[in-house]
Each structure stands twice: as structure tokens, then as C-alpha cells.
Amino acid sequence: MDPSHLARIDPHHLPVSFLPVLGYISLEMVYRQIVQNFTIRHPPQDSLWRFTQNSLQQRVIRKGATNMYKELTATETGPVIVEELDETANPAPLGLMGFGLTTVLLNFHNAGFFELGSMILGMGLFYGGLAQVLAGTMEWRKGNTFGTTAFTSYGFFWLSLVALVALPALGVAEPPAPVAMAIYLAMWGLFTAALFVGTLKMNRALQFVFASLTLLFFLLALGDFTGNPTITVIAGYEGIICGLSAMYAALAQVLNEVYGKVVLPL
């Protein structure tokens, strides 16, 4: 039975057994109207919300983080459905800068400019390690599987690399053999190559970062496997380029967002 026709039904001409059904339908209509009116008249306490209403439908319009308006509609017989919009900051620049800056410093060492010391280990522990893990966690909150996997993995890569240097120095474990380090770096190269395939659906800057990082891992693995210092030096210069490209990708996203236009292309 169409509820809109209930007003034309004379309850005195209905059988007694139908009266509970009629009462239930009437209560359902009243409940729906109360829910709808409450939703429209009691919006969230947020200055970004504004409500408009006409005779046919109610609209809820919210100004999003990208300065675009999103509209949600509801019919007269149902409540307005409110969808939460993500207005958190973009964590990718933090992760890319943590990776890029630390990679540049480490590969200045690989290129022979200075010895491995506390400066690189400190950067690897905090900015290359913890900052990237934090960025990966923030990407998880945004539902970005690629960002979560990449930043969290490379963050723990840096933490593991610091551990490989610190544990032998503390007398906790033996230093890894060159062949073990070669396999360690080669496995990270395979992982990075797989992520590079994913960047083919993304911008050119990220494609360059992951392509150069893949090459860096395999060069470092080859240098450890062969014991040839020249290969490690070549890897160092290539790694400096890789790190700088990641820094560029990070700063481009920051400046493009701040200025609201393309300052540095990606």
C-alpha cells in the first residue's frame, strides 16, 4: 500500500486486524520525517557547512580541502547522508624528503667525499627512518596503499641499515659479509623495481626516483659482490642524483600546493 494514500483511508471501514499495521506505517512515516528534519536543522558545528533547501530536495554542500564544493542530496522521504571529506595534509613530501636528503648524504660517502659517521647514522635513524615510517602511517590513513608500502618499507630499510652498522660496533653481532650485503641490497633492488612498475601510472618525477633507486641498489649490490670500489663510487654519484630527484619531487608538491599553481612540474 502506498503510504501517501493513508490520508484517504477511513479507519472505521477497516477490519480490526488491520489497525496495528496502519499504526506501524503511520509511526514509520513520522519517524522518517523527524530524522530528516533533525538532519537538516542540526548540521555539524563546522563553519565549512552551509545548507540550502527547496521544495523538491535538500542539499548539503561542504567546502572541501581543495576549494571544491561537494553536494549530497536526499529525497523528501529520507535523511540527508553526510560524507566525511579528508582534509588532512599530504604526507608524501615528508616521506620523499626523508628519503631523498638521507640518500644524498649516504651517497656522498659512497662517492668518497667523507667517511661513514654519526651524521649519516643519525639522519638514517631519524629523518630517513622514523620520518618515513610516520609518512607511511599517514598515507595509510588516506587509503594510499602505494604510499604506505613505499614509505614504511624504506623507513625500516634505513633503520635496518643503521642497525647493520651499529650492532657490530656495539659488539652485539658480527658485521655482515660482503656477499650477504650484496644479497641484502639486491633484494631491495627487486622490491624497488616492482614499485617502479607502479609509478608508470604516476608522474614522471616519481618514475625517475624509483628507476634511479632501482639502479642504485643493483650497483651497490654489484660493488659489494665483486669487491670493486670503482662500482661503489659510481653508485655513489648515481645515488646523489637519485636523492636529489626525490627532494625535487617533495619540494614540488609543497610549492605547488602553497602557490595553488604549478611552480615545479612533476
MARLUM-452225 format. One record per atom (N, C-alpha, C): residue in three letters; z, x, y. Coordinates in steps of 0.02 Angstrom, whole numbers, plus 32768, in hexadecimal, padded with zeros to 4 digits. Example, Ala and Ser with C-alpha at 12.3 -4.5 7.8 and 13.67 -1.06 7.14 Angstrom:
BEGIN
Ala818682947EE4
Ala818682677F1F
Ala818682947F5B
Ser816282827F90
Ser816582AC7FCB
Ser818A82858002
This chain:
BEGIN
Met8000802B7FC4
Met800080008000
Met8000802C803E
Asp7FD880198070
Asp7FD4803F80AE
Asp8012803180D8
Pro803B806480E9
Pro807880588110
Pro806980398154
Ser802D80438170
Ser801D802781B1
Ser80197FDB81B1
His80137FBD8175
His800E7F74816F
His80527F548163
Leu80877F7B8161
Leu80C97F5E8151
Leu80E07F2D8185
Ala80CB7F3881C3
Ala80E17F0B81F9
Ala80C67EC581EF
Arg808E7EBC81CA
Arg80707E7A81C2
Arg80897E578183
Ile80B77E77815E
Ile80D17E598120
Ile81107E32812E
Asp81137DF68118
Asp814E7DCD811F
Asp817C7DD880E4
Pro81B57DF880ED
Pro81E17E0780B5
Pro81FA7DCA8091
His81F87D8D80B2
His82107D508092
His81E17D39805B
His81A27D4F805B
His81727D3C8028
His816B7D707FF1
Leu81967DA47FF1
Leu81937DD87FBE
Leu81C67DCA7F88
Pro81B77DDE7F4A
Pro81EA7DD77F15
Pro82257E057F23
Val825F7DF17F09
Val829C7E177F16
Val82967E5F7EFC
Ser82737E6B7EC5
Ser826D7EAD7EA8
Ser82457EDD7ED5
Phe821E7EC27F04
Phe81F67EED7F2F
Phe821C7F057F6D
Leu82537EE47F7D
Leu82777EF57FBA
Leu82917F3D7FBB
Pro82AC7F5A7F83
Pro82C07FA17F86
Pro82857FD07F95
Val824A7FBF7F7B
Val820F7FE87F88
Val81FD7FE57FD2
Leu81FF7FA87FED
Leu81F07FA08034
Leu82227FC7805F
Gly82627FC6804B
Gly82947FEB8071
Gly82898035806D
Tyr8276804E8033
Tyr82698096802C
Tyr822F80AD8057
Ile81F980868057
Ile81BE8098807F
Ile81D0809780C9
Ser81F8806780DE
Ser820B80638125
Ser823580A08138
Leu826580B3810D
Leu828E80EE811B
Leu8264812D811D
Glu8231813280F2
Glu8206816C80F2
Glu81E081728134
Met81C88139814D
Met81A3813A818D
Met81D2814F81C6
Val820F813581C6
Val823F814781FA
Val8250819181F7
Tyr825981AC81BA
Tyr826981F381B2
Tyr8231821F81CC
Arg81F3820E81BB
Arg81BB823781D4
Arg81B78237821F
Gln81C381FD823E
Gln81BF81F98287
Gln81F6822282A7
Ile823282208289
Ile826A824782A4
Ile825C829282A0
Val824282A98267
Val823282F0825E
Val81FD8306828F
Gln81C982DD8298
Gln819382EF82C6
Gln81AC82F3830D
Asn81D382C18323
Asn81EB82C18368
Asn821B82FB8374
Phe8245830B8343
Phe82748343834C
Phe824E83858353
Thr8219838E832B
Thr81F383CD832E
Thr81D183D68371
Ile81B6839F838B
Ile819283A483CB
Ile81C283AD8405
Arg81FC838B8403
Arg822A838B843D
Arg825B83C5843B
His826183E78402
His8291841E83FC
His826E845D83E3
Pro8243847A840C
Pro822184B883F7
Pro825284F283F6
Pro823E852A83D5
Pro8269856683D6
Pro8276857E841D
Gln82B1859A8427
Gln82C385B2846A
Gln829F85F38479
Asp826185ED8489
Asp823686288492
Asp8207861984CC
Ser8208864684FE
Ser81DF863A8539
Ser8195863E852B
Leu8182865684F0
Leu813B865C84DF
Leu811F861A84C4
Trp814B85E884BA
Trp813485A8849F
Trp8126857784D7
Arg80F0855384D1
Arg80E5851B84FE
Arg80C684E384D5
Phe80D684A684E6
Phe80C1846E84BE
Phe8097843E84E7
Thr8063842484CA
Thr803B83EF84E9
Thr803683B784B7
Gln802A837B84D1
Gln8026834184A5
Gln7FF5830E84C2
Asn7FCD82F08497
Asn7FA382B884AD
Asn7FAB827F847B
Ser7F82824C8483
Ser7F8B8210845A
Ser7F75821A8412
Leu7F4F824D8403
Leu7F34825583C0
Leu7F5982898397
Gln7F6F82BF83B6
Gln7F8F82F48390
Gln7FBD831C83BD
Gln7FE98342839D
Gln8015836F83C1
Gln7FFF83B683B3
Arg800383E083E5
Arg7FEF842583DC
Arg8029845483ED
Val802F848783C6
Val805F84BC83D4
Val803784FA83E2
Ile80408516841C
Ile801985518431
Ile804985898440
Arg803D85C28422
Arg806885FB842E
Arg803E86378443
Lys8055865A8476
Lys80338696848C
Lys804886CF845E
Gly801886EC843B
Gly80268721840A
Gly802A8765842A
Ala8036879783FF
Ala803E87DB8416
Ala7FFE87F88432
Thr7FC487DB841E
Thr7F8487F58435
Thr7F6987CC846F
Asn7F9587A58491
Asn7F83877D84CA
Asn7F4F874784B8
Met7F4C8735847A
Met7F2186FE8464
Met7F4D86C28455
Tyr7F328686845D
Tyr7F5886498450
Tyr7F47862E840C
Lys7F79861E83E5
Lys7F70860283A3
Lys7F8685B983A4
Glu7F5D858D8389
Glu7F6B8546838D
Glu7F7785298348
Leu7FAC85028341
Leu7FBC84E08303
Leu7FC084968312
Thr7FA0846E82E9
Thr7F9E842682F6
Thr7FC2840082C0
Ala7FD683C382D1
Ala7FF6839782A1
Ala7FDF835082AE
Thr7FD6832A827A
Thr7FC382E48283
Thr7FFF82BC829B
Glu7FF2827D82AC
Glu8028825482C5
Glu805B8242828F
Thr8048824A824F
Thr807482358219
Thr809A826F81FA
Gly809482AB8215
Gly80B682E481F7
Gly80D28312822C
Pro8101833D8218
Pro811F836C8248
Pro80F183A58259
Val80FD83C58292
Val80D8840082A5
Val80ED843B8279
Ile80BD84608260
Ile80CA849B8237
Ile80C984D88264
Val80FF84FC8269
Val810585368295
Val80FE8575826B
Glu80D085A1827E
Glu80C485DF825B
Glu80DC861A8284
Glu810386478266
Glu811D86818289
Glu80E686B58292
Leu80DD86CD82CF
Leu80AC870082DD
Leu80CE874482E1
Asp80AD877882C5
Asp80C987BB82C4
Asp80BF87DC8308
Glu80F687ED8329
Glu80F3880E836A
Glu811488528369
Thr811D886E832C
Thr813B88B18328
Thr810788E68339
Ala811F8921834A
Ala80F389578360
Ala80CA89738326
Asn809489948336
Asn806989B48305
Asn808989F682EE
Pro809D89FC82AE
Pro80BE8A398297
Pro808E8A728285
Ala804C8A648283
Ala801C8A97826D
Ala801D8AD68299
Pro80218AD182DC
Pro80248B0F8303
Pro805F8B3C82F3
Leu80988B1E82E5
Leu80D38B4682D2
Leu80C58B6B8291
Gly80AB8B48825F
Gly809D8B698220
Gly80688B9F8226
Leu80338B91824C
Leu7FFE8BC28254
Leu80158BFF827B
Met803F8BF482AE
Met80588C2E82D4
Met80888C5782AA
Gly80B38C368283
Gly80E08C5B8258
Gly80BA8C868226
Phe80858C6A820A
Phe805C8C9081DB
Phe80358CC681FF
Gly80128CB48236
Gly7FE48CE28257
Gly80068D1E8275
Leu803B8D13829A
Leu805C8D4A82BD
Leu807B8D7B828B
Thr809A8D608256
Thr80B88D8C8224
Thr80838DB281FD
Thr804B8D9181F0
Thr80148DB281CC
Thr7FF78DEC81F4
Val7FF08DE28235
Val7FD78E178260
Val80058E54825D
Leu80468E498263
Leu80758E808264
Leu80758EA58221
Leu80758E8181E9
Leu80758EA281A8
Leu80368ECC819F
Asn7FFE8EB381B7
Asn7FC08ED781AB
Asn7FB48F1081DC
Phe7FD88F118213
Phe7FDB8F4F823A
Phe7FFB8F868210
His802D8F7481E9
His804A8FA481BA
His80188FB88184
Asn7FF58F878167
Asn7FC58F978133
Asn7F8C8FC3814D
Ala7F7C8FBA818D
Ala7F478FE381AB
Ala7F5F902981BD
Gly7FA0903581B7
Gly7FBA907881C2
Gly7FD690868207
Phe7FE49052822F
Phe7FFC905C8273
Phe8047906D8274
Phe806E90518246
Phe80B690608243
Phe80CF905081FC
Glu810B906781EF
Glu8129905D81AD
Glu8146901681A6
Leu814F90018169
Leu816F8FC1815C
Leu81B98FC6816B
Gly81D28F9A8197
Gly82178F9E81AD
Gly82368F5981B8
Ser826F8F5A81D9
Ser82958F1C81E2
Ser82718EEA820F
Met82458F04823C
Met82218ED68268
Met81F58EA7823F
Ile81CF8EC38210
Ile81A38E9A81E7
Ile81CC8E6E81B8
Leu82008E8A819B
Leu82298E63816D
Leu824C8E298191
Gly82638E3681CD
Gly82838E0081F4
Gly82528DC98205
Met82168DDC8219
Met81E28DAA8228
Met81CF8D8381E9
Gly81C98DA881B1
Gly81B78D868173
Gly81EC8D55815C
Leu822B8D678168
Leu82628D3C8152
Leu82678CFC817C
Phe82628D0481BE
Phe826F8CCB81EA
Phe822F8CA78202
Tyr82038CCB8223
Tyr81C98CA98240
Tyr81938C9C820B
Gly81848CCF81E3
Gly81528CC481AF
Gly816D8C9A8176
Gly81AE8C9E8168
Gly81CB8C7A812F
Gly81E88C378142
Leu82228C388164
Leu82468BFA8171
Leu821F8BCB81A0
Ala81FD8BE681D2
Ala81D88BBB8200
Ala819F8B9781DC
Gln817E8BB881AE
Gln81488B988189
Gln81628B638159
Val819B8B708139
Val81B88B3E810D
Val81CB8B008136
Leu81E68B0C8172
Leu81F78AD4819E
Leu81B98AAC81B1
Ala81838AD181C2
Ala81448AAF81D4
Ala81298A878199
Gly812F8AA2815D
Gly81198A7E8121
Gly81418A3F8116
Thr81828A428123
Thr81AC8A06811C
Thr819789D1814F
Met818789E6818B
Met817189B781BF
Met812D899981AD
Glu810189C1818E
Glu80C189A68178
Glu80CB89738141
Trp80FD897D8116
Trp810D894C80E2
Trp812089098101
Arg8147890C8137
Arg815B88CF815A
Arg811E88A98175
Lys80EA88CE8186
Lys80AE88AF81A0
Lys807E88998169
Gly808E88A8812B
Gly8063889580F4
Gly802788C280EA
Asn802C89018103
Asn7FF5893080FF
Asn8000895E80C2
Thr7FDE894E808B
Thr7FE88974804E
Thr7FD089BD8055
Phe7F9689C78075
Phe7F7C8A0A807E
Phe7FAC8A3580A7
Gly7FC28A1A80E0
Gly7FEF8A40810B
Gly80318A4F80EA
Thr804C8A1E80C5
Thr808A8A2880A1
Thr80848A60806E
Thr804D8A5D8047
Thr80438A8F8012
Thr80388AD58030
Ala800E8AD98063
Ala7FFD8B1B8080
Ala80398B3B80A2
Phe80588B1880D2
Phe808D8B3780F9
Phe80CB8B4680CE
Thr80DD8B1780A3
Thr81188B238079
Thr810B8B5E8049
Ser80D08B60802C
Ser80C08B967FFD
Ser80BF8BDA801F
Tyr809D8BE08058
Tyr80998C20807A
Tyr80DC8C348099
Gly81058C0180AB
Gly81488C1280C2
Gly81718C33808C
Phe816D8C178050
Phe81928C368018
Phe81708C768000
Phe812F8C7D800C
Phe810F8CBD7FFE
Phe812F8CF48027
Trp81388CE78068
Trp81568D1A8093
Trp819E8D28807E
Leu81C38CF5806B
Leu82078D008054
Leu82088D288014
Ser81D98D1A7FE7
Ser81D78D417FA9
Ser81C28D897FB7
Leu81958D937FE7
Leu817F8DD77FF7
Leu81B98E008014
Val81E18DE0803F
Val821D8E028059
Val824C8E138020
Ala82548DE57FF1
Ala82808DF17FB8
Ala82678E2C7F8D
Leu82258E327F86
Leu82098E697F5E
Leu82188EAD7F7E
Val82218EAE7FBF
Val82348EEC7FE1
Val827F8EF57FE3
Ala82A38EBE7FF0
Ala82EB8EC37FFB
Ala83128ECC7FBA
Leu82FF8EAB7F84
Leu83268EAE7F46
Leu83298EF57F29
Pro82F18F1A7F26
Pro82F68F5F7F0F
Pro83208F8B7F3D
Ala831A8F7E7F80
Ala83418FA67FAF
Ala838B8F9A7FA7
Leu839E8F5E7F91
Leu83E58F4D7F87
Leu83FD8F617F42
Gly83D08F7B7F19
Gly83E38F8E7ED5
Gly83EA8F557EA5
Val83D08F1B7EB8
Val83D68EE07E8D
Val83A08EDF7E57
Ala83648EF97E68
Ala832D8EF87E38
Ala83028F357E42
Glu82D98F447E10
Glu82AA8F7B7E16
Glu826E8F667E41
Pro82508F957E65
Pro82148F847E8C
Pro81DB8F717E5E
Pro81B18F427E73
Pro817A8F2D7E48
Pro81478F647E3E
Ala812A8F677E03
Ala80F58F987DF5
Ala80B68F857E1C
Pro808B8FB77E2B
Pro804D8FA77E50
Pro80238F727E2E
Val801F8F747DEB
Val7FF78F427DC8
Val80178EFD7DD0
Ala80598EF97DCF
Ala807B8EB87DD8
Ala806D8E9D7E1E
Met806F8EC97E50
Met80608EB37E94
Met80188E9D7E9A
Ala7FEB8EBF7E77
Ala7FA58EAC7E79
Ala7F9B8E667E5D
Ile7FBC8E587E26
Ile7FB68E157E08
Ile7FD78DE07E36
Tyr800F8DF27E52
Tyr80328DC67E82
Tyr80048DB27EBB
Leu7FE48DE37ED9
Leu7FB88DD77F12
Leu7F788DB27EFC
Ala7F5F8DC37EC1
Ala7F238DA17EA8
Ala7F2F8D577E9D
Met7F6A8D457E83
Met7F7A8CFE7E78
Met7F7E8CD87EBA
Trp7F9A8CF87EED
Trp7F9A8CD97F2F
Trp7F538CD37F4A
Gly7F288D037F39
Gly7EE28CFE7F4D
Gly7EBF8CC37F2D
Leu7ECD8CB67EED
Leu7EAF8C7C7ECB
Leu7EC88C3B7EEA
Phe7F088C387EF9
Phe7F248BFD7F19
Phe7F038BF17F5D
Thr7EFB8C267F83
Thr7EDE8C207FC6
Thr7E948C0C7FC1
Ala7E718C257F8F
Ala7E2B8C127F86
Ala7E248BC87F79
Ala7E538BAC7F52
Ala7E528B647F45
Ala7E5E8B3C7F85
Leu7E8D8B547FAE
Leu7E998B327FEE
Leu7E5E8B39801D
Phe7E3B8B718019
Phe7DFF8B798043
Phe7DCC8B428034
Val7DC58B2F7FF6
Val7D988AF97FE4
Val7DAC8AB98009
Gly7DEE8AAE800E
Gly7E058A748034
Gly7DF48A76807D
Thr7DF38AB2809B
Thr7DE48AB880E2
Thr7D9B8AAA80F2
Leu7D718AA580C0
Leu7D2B8A9480CD
Leu7D238A4E80EA
Lys7D588A2680E3
Lys7D5A89E48102
Lys7D7D89E58145
Met7D8F8A21815D
Met7DB58A28819B
Met7D8C8A5081CE
Asn7DAE8A6A8201
Asn7D8A8A8C8237
Asn7D7A8AD58224
Arg7D4D8AF3824C
Arg7D358B37823D
Arg7D6C8B6B8243
Ala7D9B8B608271
Ala7DD08B91827A
Ala7DFA8B98823A
Leu7E0D8B60821C
Leu7E348B6281DF
Leu7E0B8B7F81A5
Gln7DCB8B7081A4
Gln7DA08B8D8171
Gln7DA08BD98175
Phe7D9C8BF381B2
Phe7D9D8C3C81BA
Phe7DE08C5981A6
Val7E178C3781B9
Val7E5A8C5081A7
Val7E618C57815C
Phe7E4E8C238137
Phe7E598C2480EF
Phe7E268C5080CB
Ala7DEA8C5580E5
Ala7DB98C8280C6
Ala7DCF8CCA80CF
Ser7DE48CDD810B
Ser7DFA8D228118
Ser7E3B8D3180F3
Leu7E668CFF80EB
Leu7EA58D0A80C7
Leu7E978D15807C
Thr7E678CF08061
Thr7E548CFB801B
Thr7E3B8D428010
Leu7E0F8D58803E
Leu7DF68D9D8039
Leu7E2E8DCF8040
Leu7E5E8DC2806D
Leu7E968DF08077
Leu7EC08DF88037
Phe7ED08DC18017
Phe7EF88DC67FDA
Phe7ED58DEF7FA4
Phe7E948DE37F9C
Phe7E6F8E077F67
Phe7E678E517F79
Leu7E5E8E617FB9
Leu7E5B8EA87FCD
Leu7E9D8ECB7FC1
Leu7ED58EAA7FD3
Leu7F168EC97FC7
Leu7F248ED17F7C
Ala7F0F8E9F7F55
Ala7F178EA47F0C
Ala7EEE8EDE7EF1
Leu7EB18EE57F0A
Leu7E868F1C7EF3
Leu7EA38F5F7F06
Gly7EC08F637F43
Gly7EDE8FA17F59
Gly7F198FB57F2E
Asp7F438F857F1B
Asp7F7C8F957EEF
Asp7F658FA47EA8
Phe7F328F827E90
Phe7F1B8F8C7E4C
Phe7EFA8FD17E43
Thr7ED38FE57E75
Thr7EB090257E70
Thr7ED890607E8B
Gly7F0A90517EB4
Gly7F3090867ED4
Gly7F0A90A97F0B
Asn7ED4908B7F23
Asn7EAA90A87F57
Asn7EC590937F9C
Pro7EE190C27FC3
Pro7EFD90AF8004
Pro7EC990998036
Thr7E8B90B0802E
Thr7E56909B805C
Thr7E4A90508059
Ile7E4D9034801E
Ile7E448FEB8016
Ile7E7C8FC6803A
Thr7EB98FE08034
Thr7EF28FC08055
Thr7EEA8FC380A1
Val7ED08FFB80BB
Val7EC590008103
Val7E908FCE811A
Ile7E5A8FC980F3
Ile7E268F988103
Ile7E438F518102
Ala7E6D8F4480D0
Ala7E8E8F0380CC
Ala7EBA8EF78109
Gly7EDA8F2D8122
Gly7F048F26815D
Gly7EDD8F0E8199
Tyr7EA38F2C81A6
Tyr7E7A8F1781DF
Tyr7E608ED081D6
Glu7E4D8EC08198
Glu7E368E7C818A
Glu7E6F8E4A8193
Gly7EAC8E5F8180
Gly7EE58E338188
Gly7EF88E2781D1
Ile7EED8E5881FB
Ile7EFA8E4F8243
Ile7ECB8E18825D
Ile7E8C8E1B8249
Ile7E5C8DE7825F
Ile7E718DA38244
Cys7E878DA08206
Cys7E9D8D6181E8
Cys7ED88D44820E
Gly7F0A8D6E821D
Gly7F448D568241
Gly7F348D3E8287
Leu7F088D6382A9
Leu7EF48D4F82ED
Leu7ECF8D0C82EC
Ser7EA88D0182B7
Ser7E848CC182B3
Ser7EB48C8782A9
Ala7EEB8C928283
Ala7F1D8C5E827B
Ala7F428C5182BC
Met7F508C8682E2
Met7F708C7D8323
Met7F428C568352
Tyr7F018C65834F
Tyr7ED18C408379
Tyr7ED28BF68367
Ala7ED08BE78326
Ala7ED08BA18311
Ala7F0F8B7C8328
Ala7F478BA08327
Ala7F868B81833D
Ala7F868B748388
Leu7F748BA783AF
Leu7F758B9F83F8
Leu7F408B6E8410
Ala7F088B6A83ED
Ala7ED48B3A8400
Ala7EEF8AF383FB
Gln7F148AE483C6
Gln7F2F8AA183BE
Gln7F638A9183F4
Val7F8B8AC38405
Val7FBE8AB88439
Val7F9D8AAC847D
Leu7F708AD88491
Leu7F518AD284D3
Leu7F248A9584D8
Asn7F008A8584A3
Asn7ED58A4984A5
Asn7EFE8A0A84AD
Glu7F398A08848E
Glu7F6489CD8495
Glu7F8389CA84DA
Val7F998A0384F4
Val7FBA8A048536
Val7F8989EE856C
Tyr7F4B8A07856A
Tyr7F1A89F9859E
Tyr7EF389B88591
Gly7EFA899C8555
Gly7ED6895F8546
Gly7E8C89678541
Lys7E7589A38535
Lys7E2D89B0852D
Lys7E2589F08505
Val7DE889FF84F3
Val7DDB8A3B84CB
Val7DDB8A7884F8
Val7E118A9F84F5
Val7E168ADF8519
Val7DFD8B1784ED
Leu7E138B1784AF
Leu7DFC8B48847D
Leu7DDF8B218442
Pro7D9F8B298434
Pro7D818B0283FD
Pro7D9B8B1883BA
Leu7D9C8AE9838C
Leu7DB38AF78348
Leu7D798AF28317
